[in-house]
């Protein structure tokens, strides 16, 4: 499985990018969740204070929104 990340600043200009190779097999929802985790870890390591994530995985977005609705965010 491979992960690609791209971060942009508030003006949309390129800030940083990274790729991660992982020898595991993962379903699509698992891979999407692992990508989000890697994004969160990278944003934290870079000291980013405010981050907007763009995802196209309806399953992952629904799961996150469900957690937020129950105050588990």
LOZA-307882 format. One record per atom (N, C-alpha, C): x, y negated, z negated; residue number from 1; atom name. Coordinates in Angstrom, 3 decimals. Atoms other than C-alpha are relative to their C-alpha. Last residue first. Layout:
BEGIN
<seti><c1>X</c1><c2>Y</c2><c3>Z</c3><numar>NUM</numar><loro>CA</loro></seti>
...
// end
This chain:
BEGIN
<seti><c1>-1.065</c1><c2>0.517</c2><c3>-0.861</c3><numar>73</numar><loro>N</loro></seti>
<seti><c1>-13.737</c1><c2>-13.788</c2><c3>-18.380</c3><numar>73</numar><loro>CA</loro></seti>
<seti><c1>1.168</c1><c2>-0.485</c2><c3>-0.791</c3><numar>73</numar><loro>C</loro></seti>
<seti><c1>-1.201</c1><c2>-0.835</c2><c3>0.135</c3><numar>72</numar><loro>N</loro></seti>
<seti><c1>-15.919</c1><c2>-11.532</c2><c3>-20.488</c3><numar>72</numar><loro>CA</loro></seti>
<seti><c1>1.149</c1><c2>-0.494</c2><c3>0.853</c3><numar>72</numar><loro>C</loro></seti>
<seti><c1>-0.985</c1><c2>0.665</c2><c3>0.854</c3><numar>71</numar><loro>N</loro></seti>
<seti><c1>-18.707</c1><c2>-14.052</c2><c3>-21.084</c3><numar>71</numar><loro>CA</loro></seti>
<seti><c1>1.274</c1><c2>0.780</c2><c3>-0.200</c3><numar>71</numar><loro>C</loro></seti>
<seti><c1>0.052</c1><c2>-0.549</c2><c3>1.348</c3><numar>70</numar><loro>N</loro></seti>
<seti><c1>-21.398</c1><c2>-11.719</c2><c3>-19.752</c3><numar>70</numar><loro>CA</loro></seti>
<seti><c1>1.033</c1><c2>-0.618</c2><c3>-0.938</c3><numar>70</numar><loro>C</loro></seti>
<seti><c1>1.376</c1><c2>0.164</c2><c3>0.477</c3><numar>69</numar><loro>N</loro></seti>
<seti><c1>-22.004</c1><c2>-13.764</c2><c3>-16.585</c3><numar>69</numar><loro>CA</loro></seti>
<seti><c1>-0.144</c1><c2>0.508</c2><c3>-1.433</c3><numar>69</numar><loro>C</loro></seti>
<seti><c1>0.169</c1><c2>1.407</c2><c3>0.386</c3><numar>68</numar><loro>N</loro></seti>
<seti><c1>-18.227</c1><c2>-14.008</c2><c3>-16.101</c3><numar>68</numar><loro>CA</loro></seti>
<seti><c1>-1.379</c1><c2>-0.223</c2><c3>-0.588</c3><numar>68</numar><loro>C</loro></seti>
<seti><c1>-0.756</c1><c2>0.198</c2><c3>1.243</c3><numar>67</numar><loro>N</loro></seti>
<seti><c1>-17.889</c1><c2>-10.222</c2><c3>-16.101</c3><numar>67</numar><loro>CA</loro></seti>
<seti><c1>-0.199</c1><c2>-1.412</c2><c3>-0.518</c3><numar>67</numar><loro>C</loro></seti>
<seti><c1>0.736</c1><c2>-0.718</c2><c3>1.051</c3><numar>66</numar><loro>N</loro></seti>
<seti><c1>-20.663</c1><c2>-9.949</c2><c3>-13.508</c3><numar>66</numar><loro>CA</loro></seti>
<seti><c1>0.706</c1><c2>-0.176</c2><c3>-1.344</c3><numar>66</numar><loro>C</loro></seti>
<seti><c1>1.145</c1><c2>0.841</c2><c3>0.377</c3><numar>65</numar><loro>N</loro></seti>
<seti><c1>-18.985</c1><c2>-12.635</c2><c3>-11.375</c3><numar>65</numar><loro>CA</loro></seti>
<seti><c1>-0.828</c1><c2>0.662</c2><c3>-1.096</c3><numar>65</numar><loro>C</loro></seti>
<seti><c1>-0.525</c1><c2>1.135</c2><c3>0.767</c3><numar>64</numar><loro>N</loro></seti>
<seti><c1>-15.758</c1><c2>-10.636</c2><c3>-11.429</c3><numar>64</numar><loro>CA</loro></seti>
<seti><c1>-1.139</c1><c2>-0.899</c2><c3>-0.460</c3><numar>64</numar><loro>C</loro></seti>
<seti><c1>-0.470</c1><c2>-0.514</c2><c3>1.288</c3><numar>63</numar><loro>N</loro></seti>
<seti><c1>-17.553</c1><c2>-7.453</c2><c3>-10.340</c3><numar>63</numar><loro>CA</loro></seti>
<seti><c1>0.509</c1><c2>-1.136</c2><c3>-0.879</c3><numar>63</numar><loro>C</loro></seti>
<seti><c1>1.185</c1><c2>-0.331</c2><c3>0.812</c3><numar>62</numar><loro>N</loro></seti>
<seti><c1>-19.444</c1><c2>-9.284</c2><c3>-7.593</c3><numar>62</numar><loro>CA</loro></seti>
<seti><c1>0.398</c1><c2>0.489</c2><c3>-1.386</c3><numar>62</numar><loro>C</loro></seti>
<seti><c1>0.602</c1><c2>1.271</c2><c3>0.406</c3><numar>61</numar><loro>N</loro></seti>
<seti><c1>-16.210</c1><c2>-10.831</c2><c3>-6.267</c3><numar>61</numar><loro>CA</loro></seti>
<seti><c1>-1.221</c1><c2>0.250</c2><c3>-0.876</c3><numar>61</numar><loro>C</loro></seti>
<seti><c1>-0.855</c1><c2>0.619</c2><c3>1.021</c3><numar>60</numar><loro>N</loro></seti>
<seti><c1>-14.503</c1><c2>-7.429</c2><c3>-6.232</c3><numar>60</numar><loro>CA</loro></seti>
<seti><c1>-0.617</c1><c2>-1.295</c2><c3>-0.516</c3><numar>60</numar><loro>C</loro></seti>
<seti><c1>0.001</c1><c2>-0.854</c2><c3>1.190</c3><numar>59</numar><loro>N</loro></seti>
<seti><c1>-17.349</c1><c2>-5.694</c2><c3>-4.380</c3><numar>59</numar><loro>CA</loro></seti>
<seti><c1>0.796</c1><c2>-0.641</c2><c3>-1.131</c3><numar>59</numar><loro>C</loro></seti>
<seti><c1>1.251</c1><c2>0.222</c2><c3>0.719</c3><numar>58</numar><loro>N</loro></seti>
<seti><c1>-17.827</c1><c2>-8.584</c2><c3>-1.928</c3><numar>58</numar><loro>CA</loro></seti>
<seti><c1>-0.046</c1><c2>0.812</c2><c3>-1.295</c3><numar>58</numar><loro>C</loro></seti>
<seti><c1>0.512</c1><c2>-1.275</c2><c3>0.489</c3><numar>57</numar><loro>N</loro></seti>
<seti><c1>-14.172</c1><c2>-8.382</c2><c3>-0.930</c3><numar>57</numar><loro>CA</loro></seti>
<seti><c1>-1.249</c1><c2>-0.249</c2><c3>-0.844</c3><numar>57</numar><loro>C</loro></seti>
<seti><c1>1.080</c1><c2>-0.407</c2><c3>-0.894</c3><numar>56</numar><loro>N</loro></seti>
<seti><c1>-13.406</c1><c2>-11.482</c2><c3>1.125</c3><numar>56</numar><loro>CA</loro></seti>
<seti><c1>-0.587</c1><c2>1.355</c2><c3>-0.392</c3><numar>56</numar><loro>C</loro></seti>
<seti><c1>0.122</c1><c2>-1.447</c2><c3>-0.148</c3><numar>55</numar><loro>N</loro></seti>
<seti><c1>-11.343</c1><c2>-13.255</c2><c3>-1.473</c3><numar>55</numar><loro>CA</loro></seti>
<seti><c1>-1.115</c1><c2>0.289</c2><c3>0.983</c3><numar>55</numar><loro>C</loro></seti>
<seti><c1>0.896</c1><c2>-0.312</c2><c3>-1.107</c3><numar>54</numar><loro>N</loro></seti>
<seti><c1>-10.082</c1><c2>-16.825</c2><c3>-1.712</c3><numar>54</numar><loro>CA</loro></seti>
<seti><c1>0.018</c1><c2>1.502</c2><c3>0.210</c3><numar>54</numar><loro>C</loro></seti>
<seti><c1>-0.264</c1><c2>-1.246</c2><c3>-0.722</c3><numar>53</numar><loro>N</loro></seti>
<seti><c1>-8.603</c1><c2>-17.672</c2><c3>-5.093</c3><numar>53</numar><loro>CA</loro></seti>
<seti><c1>-1.040</c1><c2>0.180</c2><c3>1.090</c3><numar>53</numar><loro>C</loro></seti>
<seti><c1>1.234</c1><c2>-0.466</c2><c3>-0.627</c3><numar>52</numar><loro>N</loro></seti>
<seti><c1>-8.529</c1><c2>-21.233</c2><c3>-6.402</c3><numar>52</numar><loro>CA</loro></seti>
<seti><c1>0.369</c1><c2>1.233</c2><c3>0.815</c3><numar>52</numar><loro>C</loro></seti>
<seti><c1>-0.118</c1><c2>-0.831</c2><c3>-1.199</c3><numar>51</numar><loro>N</loro></seti>
<seti><c1>-5.695</c1><c2>-21.990</c2><c3>-8.814</c3><numar>51</numar><loro>CA</loro></seti>
<seti><c1>-1.395</c1><c2>0.368</c2><c3>0.487</c3><numar>51</numar><loro>C</loro></seti>
<seti><c1>1.338</c1><c2>-0.145</c2><c3>-0.575</c3><numar>50</numar><loro>N</loro></seti>
<seti><c1>-5.209</c1><c2>-24.637</c2><c3>-11.478</c3><numar>50</numar><loro>CA</loro></seti>
<seti><c1>0.126</c1><c2>0.724</c2><c3>1.330</c3><numar>50</numar><loro>C</loro></seti>
<seti><c1>1.017</c1><c2>0.288</c2><c3>1.015</c3><numar>49</numar><loro>N</loro></seti>
<seti><c1>-2.191</c1><c2>-24.683</c2><c3>-13.789</c3><numar>49</numar><loro>CA</loro></seti>
<seti><c1>-1.420</c1><c2>0.236</c2><c3>0.501</c3><numar>49</numar><loro>C</loro></seti>
<seti><c1>1.140</c1><c2>0.686</c2><c3>-0.593</c3><numar>48</numar><loro>N</loro></seti>
<seti><c1>0.480</c1><c2>-23.061</c2><c3>-11.615</c3><numar>48</numar><loro>CA</loro></seti>
<seti><c1>-1.099</c1><c2>-0.150</c2><c3>-1.050</c3><numar>48</numar><loro>C</loro></seti>
<seti><c1>0.452</c1><c2>1.122</c2><c3>0.822</c3><numar>47</numar><loro>N</loro></seti>
<seti><c1>3.499</c1><c2>-22.201</c2><c3>-13.730</c3><numar>47</numar><loro>CA</loro></seti>
<seti><c1>-1.158</c1><c2>-0.776</c2><c3>0.602</c3><numar>47</numar><loro>C</loro></seti>
<seti><c1>-0.399</c1><c2>1.249</c2><c3>-0.660</c3><numar>46</numar><loro>N</loro></seti>
<seti><c1>5.193</c1><c2>-20.065</c2><c3>-11.086</c3><numar>46</numar><loro>CA</loro></seti>
<seti><c1>-0.455</c1><c2>-1.237</c2><c3>-0.775</c3><numar>46</numar><loro>C</loro></seti>
<seti><c1>-1.467</c1><c2>0.071</c2><c3>-0.007</c3><numar>45</numar><loro>N</loro></seti>
<seti><c1>5.029</c1><c2>-16.990</c2><c3>-13.349</c3><numar>45</numar><loro>CA</loro></seti>
<seti><c1>0.499</c1><c2>-1.301</c2><c3>0.622</c3><numar>45</numar><loro>C</loro></seti>
<seti><c1>-0.458</c1><c2>0.242</c2><c3>1.373</c3><numar>44</numar><loro>N</loro></seti>
<seti><c1>1.320</c1><c2>-17.618</c2><c3>-13.993</c3><numar>44</numar><loro>CA</loro></seti>
<seti><c1>1.520</c1><c2>-0.177</c2><c3>-0.049</c3><numar>44</numar><loro>C</loro></seti>
<seti><c1>0.415</c1><c2>1.366</c2><c3>0.343</c3><numar>43</numar><loro>N</loro></seti>
<seti><c1>0.504</c1><c2>-17.941</c2><c3>-10.290</c3><numar>43</numar><loro>CA</loro></seti>
<seti><c1>0.486</c1><c2>-0.369</c2><c3>-1.406</c3><numar>43</numar><loro>C</loro></seti>
<seti><c1>-0.879</c1><c2>0.925</c2><c3>-0.723</c3><numar>42</numar><loro>N</loro></seti>
<seti><c1>2.541</c1><c2>-14.795</c2><c3>-9.574</c3><numar>42</numar><loro>CA</loro></seti>
<seti><c1>-0.334</c1><c2>-1.443</c2><c3>-0.346</c3><numar>42</numar><loro>C</loro></seti>
<seti><c1>-1.329</c1><c2>-0.081</c2><c3>0.604</c3><numar>41</numar><loro>N</loro></seti>
<seti><c1>0.764</c1><c2>-12.787</c2><c3>-12.273</c3><numar>41</numar><loro>CA</loro></seti>
<seti><c1>0.976</c1><c2>-0.974</c2><c3>0.658</c3><numar>41</numar><loro>C</loro></seti>
<seti><c1>0.064</c1><c2>0.627</c2><c3>1.325</c3><numar>40</numar><loro>N</loro></seti>
<seti><c1>-2.661</c1><c2>-13.965</c2><c3>-11.106</c3><numar>40</numar><loro>CA</loro></seti>
<seti><c1>1.369</c1><c2>-0.013</c2><c3>-0.662</c3><numar>40</numar><loro>C</loro></seti>
<seti><c1>0.162</c1><c2>1.446</c2><c3>-0.208</c3><numar>39</numar><loro>N</loro></seti>
<seti><c1>-1.838</c1><c2>-13.130</c2><c3>-7.489</c3><numar>39</numar><loro>CA</loro></seti>
<seti><c1>-0.023</c1><c2>-0.744</c2><c3>-1.328</c3><numar>39</numar><loro>C</loro></seti>
<seti><c1>-1.318</c1><c2>0.497</c2><c3>-0.427</c3><numar>38</numar><loro>N</loro></seti>
<seti><c1>-0.536</c1><c2>-9.671</c2><c3>-8.464</c3><numar>38</numar><loro>CA</loro></seti>
<seti><c1>-0.045</c1><c2>-1.516</c2><c3>0.210</c3><numar>38</numar><loro>C</loro></seti>
<seti><c1>-0.882</c1><c2>-0.062</c2><c3>1.173</c3><numar>37</numar><loro>N</loro></seti>
<seti><c1>-3.784</c1><c2>-9.032</c2><c3>-10.341</c3><numar>37</numar><loro>CA</loro></seti>
<seti><c1>1.384</c1><c2>-0.552</c2><c3>0.337</c3><numar>37</numar><loro>C</loro></seti>
<seti><c1>0.385</c1><c2>1.106</c2><c3>0.878</c3><numar>36</numar><loro>N</loro></seti>
<seti><c1>-5.819</c1><c2>-10.222</c2><c3>-7.343</c3><numar>36</numar><loro>CA</loro></seti>
<seti><c1>0.881</c1><c2>-0.031</c2><c3>-1.245</c3><numar>36</numar><loro>C</loro></seti>
<seti><c1>-0.462</c1><c2>1.232</c2><c3>-0.651</c3><numar>35</numar><loro>N</loro></seti>
<seti><c1>-3.876</c1><c2>-7.887</c2><c3>-5.065</c3><numar>35</numar><loro>CA</loro></seti>
<seti><c1>-0.350</c1><c2>-1.207</c2><c3>-0.856</c3><numar>35</numar><loro>C</loro></seti>
<seti><c1>-1.447</c1><c2>0.084</c2><c3>0.235</c3><numar>34</numar><loro>N</loro></seti>
<seti><c1>-4.403</c1><c2>-5.001</c2><c3>-7.492</c3><numar>34</numar><loro>CA</loro></seti>
<seti><c1>0.583</c1><c2>-1.262</c2><c3>0.625</c3><numar>34</numar><loro>C</loro></seti>
<seti><c1>-0.196</c1><c2>0.348</c2><c3>1.410</c3><numar>33</numar><loro>N</loro></seti>
<seti><c1>-8.154</c1><c2>-5.687</c2><c3>-7.449</c3><numar>33</numar><loro>CA</loro></seti>
<seti><c1>1.487</c1><c2>-0.132</c2><c3>-0.332</c3><numar>33</numar><loro>C</loro></seti>
<seti><c1>0.410</c1><c2>1.398</c2><c3>0.174</c3><numar>32</numar><loro>N</loro></seti>
<seti><c1>-8.224</c1><c2>-5.732</c2><c3>-3.632</c3><numar>32</numar><loro>CA</loro></seti>
<seti><c1>0.225</c1><c2>-0.456</c2><c3>-1.443</c3><numar>32</numar><loro>C</loro></seti>
<seti><c1>-1.053</c1><c2>0.816</c2><c3>-0.614</c3><numar>31</numar><loro>N</loro></seti>
<seti><c1>-6.219</c1><c2>-2.491</c2><c3>-3.515</c3><numar>31</numar><loro>CA</loro></seti>
<seti><c1>-0.327</c1><c2>-1.486</c2><c3>-0.134</c3><numar>31</numar><loro>C</loro></seti>
<seti><c1>-1.163</c1><c2>-0.039</c2><c3>0.884</c3><numar>30</numar><loro>N</loro></seti>
<seti><c1>-8.641</c1><c2>-0.865</c2><c3>-5.968</c3><numar>30</numar><loro>CA</loro></seti>
<seti><c1>1.123</c1><c2>-0.876</c2><c3>0.542</c3><numar>30</numar><loro>C</loro></seti>
<seti><c1>0.257</c1><c2>0.837</c2><c3>1.183</c3><numar>29</numar><loro>N</loro></seti>
<seti><c1>-11.642</c1><c2>-2.025</c2><c3>-3.916</c3><numar>29</numar><loro>CA</loro></seti>
<seti><c1>1.168</c1><c2>-0.018</c2><c3>-0.987</c3><numar>29</numar><loro>C</loro></seti>
<seti><c1>0.048</c1><c2>1.417</c2><c3>-0.357</c3><numar>28</numar><loro>N</loro></seti>
<seti><c1>-10.027</c1><c2>-0.648</c2><c3>-0.712</c3><numar>28</numar><loro>CA</loro></seti>
<seti><c1>-0.326</c1><c2>-0.865</c2><c3>-1.227</c3><numar>28</numar><loro>C</loro></seti>
<seti><c1>1.190</c1><c2>0.291</c2><c3>-0.790</c3><numar>27</numar><loro>N</loro></seti>
<seti><c1>-9.144</c1><c2>2.682</c2><c3>-2.301</c3><numar>27</numar><loro>CA</loro></seti>
<seti><c1>0.019</c1><c2>-1.487</c2><c3>0.333</c3><numar>27</numar><loro>C</loro></seti>
<seti><c1>1.096</c1><c2>0.695</c2><c3>0.679</c3><numar>26</numar><loro>N</loro></seti>
<seti><c1>-5.590</c1><c2>3.083</c2><c3>-3.480</c3><numar>26</numar><loro>CA</loro></seti>
<seti><c1>-1.171</c1><c2>-0.145</c2><c3>0.958</c3><numar>26</numar><loro>C</loro></seti>
<seti><c1>1.170</c1><c2>0.000</c2><c3>-0.872</c3><numar>25</numar><loro>N</loro></seti>
<seti><c1>-2.619</c1><c2>5.292</c2><c3>-2.691</c3><numar>25</numar><loro>CA</loro></seti>
<seti><c1>-1.115</c1><c2>-0.664</c2><c3>-0.775</c3><numar>25</numar><loro>C</loro></seti>
<seti><c1>1.222</c1><c2>-0.700</c2><c3>0.397</c3><numar>24</numar><loro>N</loro></seti>
<seti><c1>0.521</c1><c2>4.363</c2><c3>-4.579</c3><numar>24</numar><loro>CA</loro></seti>
<seti><c1>-1.038</c1><c2>-0.001</c2><c3>1.125</c3><numar>24</numar><loro>C</loro></seti>
<seti><c1>0.098</c1><c2>-1.333</c2><c3>-0.607</c3><numar>23</numar><loro>N</loro></seti>
<seti><c1>3.946</c1><c2>3.550</c2><c3>-3.100</c3><numar>23</numar><loro>CA</loro></seti>
<seti><c1>-1.294</c1><c2>0.748</c2><c3>-0.334</c3><numar>23</numar><loro>C</loro></seti>
<seti><c1>0.314</c1><c2>-0.895</c2><c3>1.101</c3><numar>22</numar><loro>N</loro></seti>
<seti><c1>3.573</c1><c2>-0.176</c2><c3>-3.823</c3><numar>22</numar><loro>CA</loro></seti>
<seti><c1>-0.230</c1><c2>1.385</c2><c3>0.595</c3><numar>22</numar><loro>C</loro></seti>
<seti><c1>0.246</c1><c2>-1.368</c2><c3>-0.448</c3><numar>21</numar><loro>N</loro></seti>
<seti><c1>5.153</c1><c2>-2.765</c2><c3>-1.589</c3><numar>21</numar><loro>CA</loro></seti>
<seti><c1>-0.243</c1><c2>0.865</c2><c3>-1.218</c3><numar>21</numar><loro>C</loro></seti>
<seti><c1>-0.291</c1><c2>-1.044</c2><c3>0.978</c3><numar>20</numar><loro>N</loro></seti>
<seti><c1>4.841</c1><c2>-6.416</c2><c3>-2.570</c3><numar>20</numar><loro>CA</loro></seti>
<seti><c1>-0.349</c1><c2>1.337</c2><c3>0.621</c3><numar>20</numar><loro>C</loro></seti>
<seti><c1>0.548</c1><c2>-1.296</c2><c3>-0.385</c3><numar>19</numar><loro>N</loro></seti>
<seti><c1>4.956</c1><c2>-9.452</c2><c3>-0.339</c3><numar>19</numar><loro>CA</loro></seti>
<seti><c1>0.445</c1><c2>1.017</c2><c3>-1.034</c3><numar>19</numar><loro>C</loro></seti>
<seti><c1>-0.734</c1><c2>-1.198</c2><c3>0.403</c3><numar>18</numar><loro>N</loro></seti>
<seti><c1>5.448</c1><c2>-13.039</c2><c3>-1.373</c3><numar>18</numar><loro>CA</loro></seti>
<seti><c1>-0.700</c1><c2>1.227</c2><c3>0.560</c3><numar>18</numar><loro>C</loro></seti>
<seti><c1>0.620</c1><c2>-1.237</c2><c3>-0.488</c3><numar>17</numar><loro>N</loro></seti>
<seti><c1>4.533</c1><c2>-16.553</c2><c3>-0.369</c3><numar>17</numar><loro>CA</loro></seti>
<seti><c1>0.827</c1><c2>1.167</c2><c3>-0.533</c3><numar>17</numar><loro>C</loro></seti>
<seti><c1>-0.818</c1><c2>-1.212</c2><c3>0.086</c3><numar>16</numar><loro>N</loro></seti>
<seti><c1>5.193</c1><c2>-20.002</c2><c3>-1.777</c3><numar>16</numar><loro>CA</loro></seti>
<seti><c1>-0.772</c1><c2>1.166</c2><c3>0.603</c3><numar>16</numar><loro>C</loro></seti>
<seti><c1>-0.798</c1><c2>0.121</c2><c3>1.222</c3><numar>15</numar><loro>N</loro></seti>
<seti><c1>3.986</c1><c2>-23.617</c2><c3>-1.400</c3><numar>15</numar><loro>CA</loro></seti>
<seti><c1>0.942</c1><c2>1.198</c2><c3>-0.127</c3><numar>15</numar><loro>C</loro></seti>
<seti><c1>-0.623</c1><c2>-1.225</c2><c3>0.493</c3><numar>14</numar><loro>N</loro></seti>
<seti><c1>2.514</c1><c2>-24.068</c2><c3>2.092</c3><numar>14</numar><loro>CA</loro></seti>
<seti><c1>0.824</c1><c2>-0.280</c2><c3>-1.242</c3><numar>14</numar><loro>C</loro></seti>
<seti><c1>-1.357</c1><c2>-0.275</c2><c3>-0.479</c3><numar>13</numar><loro>N</loro></seti>
<seti><c1>0.566</c1><c2>-27.286</c2><c3>2.503</c3><numar>13</numar><loro>CA</loro></seti>
<seti><c1>0.549</c1><c2>1.255</c2><c3>-0.667</c3><numar>13</numar><loro>C</loro></seti>
<seti><c1>0.013</c1><c2>-1.083</c2><c3>-0.973</c3><numar>12</numar><loro>N</loro></seti>
<seti><c1>-3.196</c1><c2>-27.263</c2><c3>1.943</c3><numar>12</numar><loro>CA</loro></seti>
<seti><c1>1.365</c1><c2>0.337</c2><c3>0.575</c3><numar>12</numar><loro>C</loro></seti>
<seti><c1>0.153</c1><c2>0.586</c2><c3>-1.341</c3><numar>11</numar><loro>N</loro></seti>
<seti><c1>-3.266</c1><c2>-30.665</c2><c3>0.275</c3><numar>11</numar><loro>CA</loro></seti>
<seti><c1>-0.033</c1><c2>1.062</c2><c3>1.089</c3><numar>11</numar><loro>C</loro></seti>
<seti><c1>1.335</c1><c2>0.595</c2><c3>-0.088</c3><numar>10</numar><loro>N</loro></seti>
<seti><c1>-3.893</c1><c2>-29.135</c2><c3>-3.168</c3><numar>10</numar><loro>CA</loro></seti>
<seti><c1>-0.269</c1><c2>-0.681</c2><c3>1.338</c3><numar>10</numar><loro>C</loro></seti>
<seti><c1>0.257</c1><c2>1.055</c2><c3>0.980</c3><numar>9</numar><loro>N</loro></seti>
<seti><c1>-0.830</c1><c2>-26.909</c2><c3>-2.733</c3><numar>9</numar><loro>CA</loro></seti>
<seti><c1>-1.382</c1><c2>-0.614</c2><c3>0.241</c3><numar>9</numar><loro>C</loro></seti>
<seti><c1>-0.064</c1><c2>1.336</c2><c3>-0.593</c3><numar>8</numar><loro>N</loro></seti>
<seti><c1>-0.788</c1><c2>-23.607</c2><c3>-0.887</c3><numar>8</numar><loro>CA</loro></seti>
<seti><c1>-0.270</c1><c2>-1.029</c2><c3>-1.083</c3><numar>8</numar><loro>C</loro></seti>
<seti><c1>0.497</c1><c2>1.076</c2><c3>0.843</c3><numar>7</numar><loro>N</loro></seti>
<seti><c1>-0.048</c1><c2>-20.097</c2><c3>-2.112</c3><numar>7</numar><loro>CA</loro></seti>
<seti><c1>0.205</c1><c2>-1.317</c2><c3>0.729</c3><numar>7</numar><loro>C</loro></seti>
<seti><c1>-0.407</c1><c2>1.320</c2><c3>-0.482</c3><numar>6</numar><loro>N</loro></seti>
<seti><c1>0.298</c1><c2>-17.092</c2><c3>0.174</c3><numar>6</numar><loro>CA</loro></seti>
<seti><c1>-0.651</c1><c2>-1.050</c2><c3>-0.893</c3><numar>6</numar><loro>C</loro></seti>
<seti><c1>0.563</c1><c2>1.152</c2><c3>0.700</c3><numar>5</numar><loro>N</loro></seti>
<seti><c1>0.218</c1><c2>-13.487</c2><c3>-1.002</c3><numar>5</numar><loro>CA</loro></seti>
<seti><c1>0.523</c1><c2>-1.281</c2><c3>0.629</c3><numar>5</numar><loro>C</loro></seti>
<seti><c1>-0.554</c1><c2>1.265</c2><c3>-0.466</c3><numar>4</numar><loro>N</loro></seti>
<seti><c1>0.718</c1><c2>-10.215</c2><c3>0.872</c3><numar>4</numar><loro>CA</loro></seti>
<seti><c1>-0.705</c1><c2>-1.158</c2><c3>-0.671</c3><numar>4</numar><loro>C</loro></seti>
<seti><c1>0.734</c1><c2>1.186</c2><c3>0.425</c3><numar>3</numar><loro>N</loro></seti>
<seti><c1>0.208</c1><c2>-6.804</c2><c3>-0.672</c3><numar>3</numar><loro>CA</loro></seti>
<seti><c1>0.717</c1><c2>-1.222</c2><c3>0.550</c3><numar>3</numar><loro>C</loro></seti>
<seti><c1>-0.740</c1><c2>1.249</c2><c3>-0.038</c3><numar>2</numar><loro>N</loro></seti>
<seti><c1>1.268</c1><c2>-3.472</c2><c3>0.798</c3><numar>2</numar><loro>CA</loro></seti>
<seti><c1>-0.898</c1><c2>-1.167</c2><c3>-0.359</c3><numar>2</numar><loro>C</loro></seti>
<seti><c1>0.842</c1><c2>1.158</c2><c3>0.000</c3><numar>1</numar><loro>N</loro></seti>
<seti><c1>0.000</c1><c2>0.000</c2><c3>0.000</c3><numar>1</numar><loro>CA</loro></seti>
<seti><c1>0.895</c1><c2>-1.230</c2><c3>0.000</c3><numar>1</numar><loro>C</loro></seti>
// end
